[in-house]
């Protein structure tokens, strides 16, 4: 007898999830945890080395909709950011240099990654990964802490070298109005 998740996958012709605890699943989760650690510790150049050169990195705007229109709550024609590999490297250079006034002193962040689900991607060397991110961000000596949460939809690719690289990320923010002054941090 199929459980509910398996039935939904069969009904929608989705590929099955890679089993939690399998070697491939553990490798993807480790990649995501290491990514969070690198970003939280401001090791941005090292994080940049984990990005595919054809990277697309987006965060569409969220609009509050009534229940029947919930699926239409993300507006992909308007984005908080729409970056590629070159623009991300430019942001890394700016953030690690002396011209990042919005991040000087840098934010203190903590990224918590949960609910990781992995499927085989469109090609044999790609994985489609869904995860939840809860990020806290504090600045200066203020007691205020920003909380940013989102669902991330990633494509993680195994390169010919064997390394995993982030090829696509869409960050679907939970908030329609962000409670943070800027998004100068990476989700």
C-alpha positions in Angstrom: 0.0 0.0 0.0 1.4 3.4 -1.0 1.7 6.1 1.6 0.3 9.6 0.9 3.6 11.1 -0.3 4.2 8.2 -2.7 0.6 8.4 -4.0 1.0 12.2 -4.7 4.3 11.5 -6.5 2.7 8.8 -8.6 -0.3 11.0 -9.4 1.8 13.9 -10.5 4.5 11.8 -12.3 7.2 13.3 -10.1 10.5 11.4 -9.7 10.8 9.6 -6.3 12.7 11.2 -3.5 16.2 9.9 -2.9 16.0 8.0 0.4 16.9 9.9 3.5 20.2 8.6 4.9 21.4 7.3 1.6 24.9 8.2 0.4 23.6 10.7 -2.2 21.2 12.3 0.3 23.9 12.6 2.9 26.3 14.2 0.4 23.7 16.8 -0.6 22.8 17.6 3.0 26.5 17.9 3.9 26.9 20.3 0.9 24.1 22.5 2.2 25.4 22.5 5.8 28.9 23.4 4.7 27.4 26.2 2.5 25.6 27.6 5.6 28.8 27.4 7.7 30.8 29.2 5.0 28.3 32.0 4.6 27.8 32.4 8.4 31.6 32.6 8.9 32.0 35.1 6.0 34.1 32.8 4.0 32.6 34.1 0.8 35.4 33.3 -1.6 35.2 29.7 -0.5 31.5 29.7 -1.0 31.9 31.3 -4.4 34.0 28.3 -5.4 31.0 26.1 -4.9 28.9 27.9 -7.5 28.5 26.7 -11.1 29.5 29.1 -13.8 26.0 29.0 -15.3 24.4 29.8 -11.9 21.0 31.5 -11.7 20.1 32.8 -8.2 16.7 34.4 -7.7 14.2 35.5 -5.0 10.8 36.4 -6.5 8.5 38.9 -4.8 5.7 37.4 -2.6 2.2 38.8 -2.7 -0.5 37.9 -0.2 -3.3 36.0 -1.9 -6.5 34.5 -0.7 -6.5 30.7 -0.3 -7.9 29.8 -3.7 -5.0 31.9 -5.3 -2.3 30.7 -3.0 -0.3 29.1 -5.9 -0.1 32.6 -7.5 1.5 34.3 -4.5 5.0 34.5 -6.0 5.5 37.1 -8.7 8.5 36.0 -10.7 8.4 39.1 -13.0 9.4 41.2 -9.9 12.4 39.9 -7.8 14.2 40.9 -4.7 17.3 39.8 -6.7 18.0 38.0 -9.9 21.7 37.1 -10.0 24.0 35.0 -12.1 27.5 33.7 -11.5 29.2 37.0 -12.5 27.0 39.2 -10.5 27.4 37.0 -7.4 31.2 37.2 -7.8 30.8 40.9 -8.0 28.8 40.9 -4.8 31.5 38.7 -3.1 34.2 41.1 -4.2 32.3 44.1 -2.9 31.4 42.4 0.4 35.0 41.4 1.0 36.4 44.7 0.0 36.1 48.2 1.5 33.0 49.4 -0.5 30.3 47.4 1.2 28.8 50.2 3.3 25.5 48.2 3.9 27.5 45.4 5.4 30.3 47.3 7.4 30.4 46.0 10.0 29.1 42.7 8.6 25.9 41.2 9.7 26.1 38.3 12.1 24.0 35.5 10.7 23.0 32.0 11.5 21.4 29.8 8.8 19.4 26.8 9.9 18.7 24.3 7.0 15.9 21.8 7.5 13.3 19.7 5.6 15.8 18.7 2.9 14.2 16.6 0.1 16.3 15.4 -2.8 15.3 14.1 -6.2 17.2 13.0 -9.3 17.4 16.0 -11.6 16.9 16.4 -15.3 20.2 14.8 -16.0 22.2 12.1 -14.3 24.7 14.5 -12.7 22.0 16.8 -11.3 19.9 16.8 -8.2 16.7 18.8 -7.5 16.8 19.9 -3.9 14.1 21.5 -1.8 15.1 22.8 1.7 13.9 25.3 4.2 16.1 28.1 5.5 15.6 30.1 8.7 18.2 32.8 9.0 18.7 35.1 11.9 20.6 38.3 11.3 21.8 40.9 13.8 23.7 44.1 13.3 25.8 46.5 15.4 25.1 46.3 19.2 21.3 46.4 18.8 19.2 43.7 20.5 16.9 43.5 17.4 17.3 40.3 15.4 15.9 40.0 11.9 14.4 36.6 11.0 14.2 35.6 7.3 12.7 32.3 6.3 12.2 30.8 2.9 11.9 27.6 0.9 14.8 27.1 -1.4 14.6 25.2 -4.6 18.0 24.3 -5.8 19.7 22.4 -8.6 23.0 20.9 -7.4 25.2 19.5 -10.1 28.1 17.1 -9.9 30.9 18.4 -12.1 33.3 16.2 -14.1 35.8 16.8 -11.2 33.4 15.1 -8.8 32.7 18.3 -6.9 29.1 19.4 -6.2 28.2 22.9 -7.4 25.1 25.0 -6.9 23.7 25.6 -10.4 20.2 27.1 -9.6 18.6 28.6 -6.5 15.2 30.1 -6.1 14.5 31.5 -2.6 10.8 31.6 -2.0 10.6 34.0 0.9 7.8 33.5 3.5 7.4 37.2 4.1 5.6 39.6 1.7 7.1 42.5 3.5 10.7 41.9 4.7 11.6 42.9 8.2 15.2 43.6 7.3 16.7 46.8 5.9 18.3 45.1 2.9 19.2 41.7 1.4 22.9 42.2 1.3 23.3 38.6 2.6 23.0 35.4 0.6 20.1 33.1 1.1 
